[in-house]
Amino acid sequence: MISKAKYYTMINVIKKAKGFLFDLDGVFIQSGRLLSGAVETHKILCKHKIPFRFLTNTTTKSKKTLHKLLTDQGLNCKEEEIFSAGSSGVHAIKNLGSPKCRLYISEDLKKDYIEFQEDRVSPDLIVVGDYSKWDFNLLNQAFRYVMNGAQILALHTGRYYKVDSGLQLDAGAFVKGLEFATGKTAFVVGKPNVNFFQSALSDLKLMPEEVVMVGDDLVNDIYGAQELNIFGVLVKTGKYHLGMLESSNIKPNGIINSIGDIGKIISN
């Protein structure tokens, strides 16, 4: 619960916002399907010509595949409106001089990494994203690469996410395990990295105080946004659960029930 004063402040900020940043998984989509209110809010944003960007740590899909998933279900966004941790990883590898990589990512996401040389003998960099094939041997392989000098590039360090069957372990568990075992620190490119948020702000050509971030993750979405003084709104879908707020020091600037509330607030 939030106070009445905080609620009305949130309403006022959302109405005055010149742009929005949205998480995707747990906010607009879940298990590959659009959540209630997603299409309606998108249409209202377009009608009022309010720009937005999707900021997603989802790295199971290439950017093109993710865009097709959204448009096929009626969310007619543009591919350039999607800022993914997977794409940020591509830019990061280029900035590192395109070193030899070992990619622990999905086959579909590898389509975005085709320009890089994959080395399974002595890589200079291991790239960790959403990857369903982990077992002891692969984790031990990654561990040995790092112990032999490879750097760790984490597309994100999410702890868990929500699917229809319940909560599911996320990539951060494997990244943190490798960090613990090797004593090395991963370079993280997705949320809550402030550079990830800043890249979206720069693309919108807006200042932090002109934008609202909406997400279901207190660390990746709310904390990440607040680090840049972006107004952070927690949505009670996706990974939200009772006790989430009480067990965290991170306090959202506002709380809504679903993404559909954003469209209703803008329209009223």
C-alpha positions as CSV (number, residue, x, y, z in Angstrom):
1,M,0.0,0.0,0.0
2,I,1.1,3.6,-0.6
3,S,-0.2,6.7,1.1
4,K,-2.9,8.9,-0.5
5,A,-0.4,11.7,-1.0
6,K,2.1,9.3,-2.8
7,Y,-0.8,8.0,-4.9
8,Y,-1.8,11.4,-6.2
9,T,1.8,12.3,-6.8
10,M,2.2,9.2,-8.9
11,I,-1.0,10.1,-10.9
12,N,0.4,13.6,-11.5
13,V,3.8,12.4,-12.6
14,I,2.4,9.8,-15.0
15,K,0.0,12.4,-16.6
16,K,2.9,14.8,-17.1
17,A,5.4,12.3,-18.3
18,K,6.9,13.0,-21.7
19,G,8.0,9.4,-22.2
20,F,8.0,5.9,-20.7
21,L,10.4,3.1,-20.1
22,F,8.7,-0.3,-19.8
23,D,9.9,-3.7,-18.7
24,L,8.4,-6.4,-20.9
25,D,8.3,-9.8,-19.1
26,G,5.8,-9.6,-16.3
27,V,4.5,-6.2,-17.4
28,F,3.4,-6.5,-21.0
29,I,3.9,-10.3,-21.6
30,Q,4.1,-13.5,-19.6
31,S,5.0,-16.9,-21.0
32,G,5.0,-15.4,-24.5
33,R,1.5,-14.0,-24.2
34,L,0.3,-10.4,-23.8
35,L,-1.1,-9.5,-20.4
36,S,-4.4,-7.7,-19.9
37,G,-4.3,-4.0,-20.7
38,A,-1.1,-4.3,-22.8
39,V,-2.6,-3.5,-26.2
40,E,-4.9,-0.9,-24.8
41,T,-2.1,1.1,-23.1
42,H,0.1,0.8,-26.2
43,K,-2.7,2.3,-28.4
44,I,-3.3,5.1,-25.9
45,L,0.4,6.0,-25.9
46,C,0.4,6.0,-29.7
47,K,-2.8,8.1,-29.8
48,H,-1.3,10.7,-27.5
49,K,2.1,10.5,-29.3
50,I,3.9,9.7,-26.1
51,P,7.2,7.9,-26.9
52,F,8.4,4.8,-25.0
53,R,11.1,2.2,-25.0
54,F,10.9,-1.4,-23.8
55,L,13.8,-2.2,-21.6
56,T,14.1,-6.0,-21.3
57,N,16.5,-8.4,-19.8
58,T,14.9,-11.2,-21.7
59,T,17.7,-12.9,-23.7
60,T,16.0,-16.1,-24.8
61,K,15.1,-14.5,-28.1
62,S,16.9,-12.4,-30.7
63,K,15.6,-8.9,-31.1
64,K,13.9,-9.7,-34.4
65,T,12.2,-12.8,-32.9
66,L,11.0,-10.8,-29.9
67,H,9.7,-8.0,-32.1
68,K,7.8,-10.6,-34.2
69,L,6.3,-12.2,-31.1
70,L,4.9,-8.8,-30.0
71,T,3.5,-7.7,-33.4
72,D,2.0,-11.2,-34.1
73,Q,-0.1,-10.7,-30.9
74,G,-1.3,-7.2,-31.8
75,L,1.3,-5.0,-30.1
76,N,2.4,-3.1,-33.2
77,C,5.6,-1.6,-31.8
78,K,8.7,-0.9,-33.8
79,E,11.9,-3.0,-33.5
80,E,13.9,0.1,-32.6
81,E,11.6,0.7,-29.6
82,I,13.0,-2.5,-28.0
83,F,16.2,-2.1,-25.9
84,S,17.3,-5.6,-25.0
85,A,20.2,-6.9,-22.8
86,G,21.1,-9.1,-25.7
87,S,21.7,-6.2,-28.0
88,S,23.6,-4.4,-25.3
89,G,25.9,-7.4,-25.1
90,V,26.7,-7.1,-28.8
91,H,27.7,-3.4,-28.3
92,A,29.8,-4.3,-25.3
93,I,31.7,-7.0,-27.1
94,K,32.5,-4.6,-30.0
95,N,33.7,-2.0,-27.4
96,L,36.0,-4.7,-26.0
97,G,37.5,-5.2,-29.4
98,S,35.5,-8.3,-30.4
99,P,37.5,-10.8,-28.4
100,K,37.1,-14.6,-28.8
101,C,33.9,-15.6,-27.0
102,R,32.2,-18.7,-25.5
103,L,28.5,-18.0,-25.7
104,Y,26.2,-19.4,-23.0
105,I,23.0,-18.1,-24.7
106,S,20.1,-19.5,-26.6
107,E,20.4,-20.6,-30.2
108,D,18.0,-17.9,-31.3
109,L,19.9,-15.1,-29.6
110,K,23.1,-16.3,-31.3
111,K,21.7,-14.9,-34.5
112,D,22.5,-11.4,-33.1
113,Y,26.1,-12.6,-32.2
114,I,27.0,-14.2,-35.6
115,E,29.8,-11.6,-36.3
116,F,31.8,-12.8,-33.3
117,Q,34.2,-15.7,-33.2
118,E,33.2,-18.4,-30.8
119,D,36.1,-20.3,-29.2
120,R,35.4,-23.4,-27.1
121,V,39.1,-24.0,-26.3
122,S,40.5,-20.8,-24.9
123,P,38.0,-17.9,-25.1
124,D,38.9,-14.4,-23.8
125,L,35.3,-13.8,-22.8
126,I,32.4,-15.9,-21.7
127,V,28.9,-14.4,-22.4
128,V,26.2,-15.5,-20.0
129,G,22.5,-14.9,-20.8
130,D,19.3,-16.9,-20.5
131,Y,20.5,-20.5,-21.2
132,S,18.5,-23.7,-20.5
133,K,21.3,-26.2,-21.0
134,W,23.2,-25.6,-17.8
135,D,24.5,-28.7,-16.0
136,F,27.5,-29.4,-13.8
137,N,29.9,-30.1,-16.8
138,L,29.0,-26.8,-18.6
139,L,29.2,-24.8,-15.4
140,N,32.6,-26.3,-14.7
141,Q,33.7,-25.6,-18.2
142,A,32.8,-21.9,-17.8
143,F,34.5,-21.9,-14.4
144,R,37.7,-23.2,-16.0
145,Y,37.6,-20.7,-18.8
146,V,37.5,-17.9,-16.2
147,M,40.2,-19.4,-14.1
148,N,42.3,-19.5,-17.2
149,G,41.9,-15.7,-17.7
150,A,38.6,-15.2,-19.5
151,Q,36.4,-12.3,-18.5
152,I,32.7,-12.7,-17.6
153,L,30.1,-10.7,-19.5
154,A,26.7,-11.1,-18.0
155,L,23.8,-9.9,-20.2
156,H,21.9,-9.5,-16.9
157,T,21.8,-10.8,-13.3
158,G,18.1,-11.4,-12.8
159,R,17.3,-13.7,-9.9
160,Y,14.0,-15.1,-11.1
161,Y,11.0,-14.4,-13.3
162,K,7.4,-15.5,-13.6
163,V,6.0,-18.0,-16.1
164,D,2.5,-19.5,-16.1
165,S,3.7,-22.5,-14.0
166,G,5.3,-20.3,-11.4
167,L,8.6,-18.6,-10.6
168,Q,11.7,-19.7,-12.6
169,L,15.4,-19.4,-11.9
170,D,17.1,-16.7,-13.9
171,A,20.6,-16.1,-15.3
172,G,21.9,-14.2,-12.3
173,A,22.1,-17.4,-10.2
174,F,24.7,-18.8,-12.6
175,V,26.6,-15.6,-12.9
176,K,26.8,-15.2,-9.2
177,G,27.9,-18.8,-8.8
178,L,30.7,-18.3,-11.3
179,E,31.7,-15.0,-9.5
180,F,31.8,-16.8,-6.2
181,A,33.8,-19.7,-7.4
182,T,36.4,-17.7,-9.4
183,G,36.6,-14.6,-7.3
184,K,36.1,-12.6,-10.5
185,T,33.4,-9.9,-11.1
186,A,31.2,-10.0,-14.1
187,F,30.6,-7.0,-16.4
188,V,26.8,-6.6,-16.5
189,V,25.2,-4.8,-19.4
190,G,21.5,-5.2,-18.8
191,K,19.3,-3.8,-16.1
192,P,20.0,-2.4,-13.5
193,N,23.1,-1.0,-15.2
194,V,22.6,2.7,-15.4
195,N,24.2,2.8,-18.8
196,F,21.4,0.6,-20.1
197,F,18.8,3.1,-18.9
198,Q,20.8,6.0,-20.1
199,S,21.0,4.6,-23.6
200,A,17.2,4.5,-23.7
201,L,16.9,8.0,-22.4
202,S,19.4,9.3,-25.0
203,D,17.4,7.6,-27.7
204,L,14.2,9.3,-26.4
205,K,16.1,12.6,-26.1
206,L,14.5,13.1,-22.7
207,M,15.8,13.9,-19.2
208,P,15.3,11.4,-16.3
209,E,12.8,13.7,-14.6
210,E,10.6,13.6,-17.8
211,V,10.3,9.8,-17.9
212,V,8.5,7.1,-15.9
213,M,9.8,3.5,-15.6
214,V,7.3,0.7,-15.1
215,G,8.4,-2.7,-14.1
216,D,7.8,-5.7,-11.8
217,D,11.3,-6.1,-10.4
218,L,12.4,-4.0,-7.5
219,V,16.1,-4.3,-8.3
220,N,16.4,-4.4,-12.1
221,D,13.5,-2.0,-12.8
222,I,12.9,0.3,-9.8
223,Y,16.4,0.5,-8.3
224,G,18.0,0.8,-11.7
225,A,15.6,3.7,-12.7
226,Q,16.0,5.5,-9.4
227,E,19.8,5.5,-9.7
228,L,19.2,7.9,-12.5
229,N,16.4,9.8,-10.7
230,I,13.8,8.3,-13.0
231,F,10.4,7.9,-11.3
232,G,9.9,4.1,-10.7
233,V,6.5,2.5,-10.7
234,L,6.1,-1.1,-9.6
235,V,3.4,-3.1,-11.3
236,K,1.6,-5.9,-9.3
237,T,1.9,-8.5,-12.1
238,G,4.7,-10.8,-13.1
239,K,7.1,-11.6,-10.3
240,Y,5.3,-9.3,-7.8
241,H,4.3,-11.1,-4.7
242,L,3.0,-10.4,-1.1
243,G,5.9,-9.5,1.1
244,M,8.1,-8.2,-1.7
245,L,8.1,-4.6,-0.5
246,E,8.4,-5.5,3.2
247,S,11.5,-7.6,2.5
248,S,13.4,-4.9,0.5
249,N,15.0,-1.6,1.2
250,I,14.0,-0.4,-2.3
251,K,10.8,1.6,-2.3
252,P,9.0,2.3,-5.6
253,N,7.8,5.9,-6.2
254,G,4.4,4.4,-7.1
255,I,2.4,1.1,-7.4
256,I,-0.2,0.1,-10.0
257,N,-2.2,-3.1,-10.4
258,S,-1.4,-3.7,-14.1
259,I,0.0,-2.1,-17.2
260,G,-3.6,-1.2,-18.2
261,D,-3.6,1.4,-15.4
262,I,-1.1,3.5,-17.3
263,G,-3.4,3.9,-20.2
264,K,-6.4,4.7,-17.9
265,I,-4.4,7.4,-16.1
266,I,-3.2,9.0,-19.3
267,S,-6.8,9.0,-20.7
268,N,-8.6,10.4,-17.7
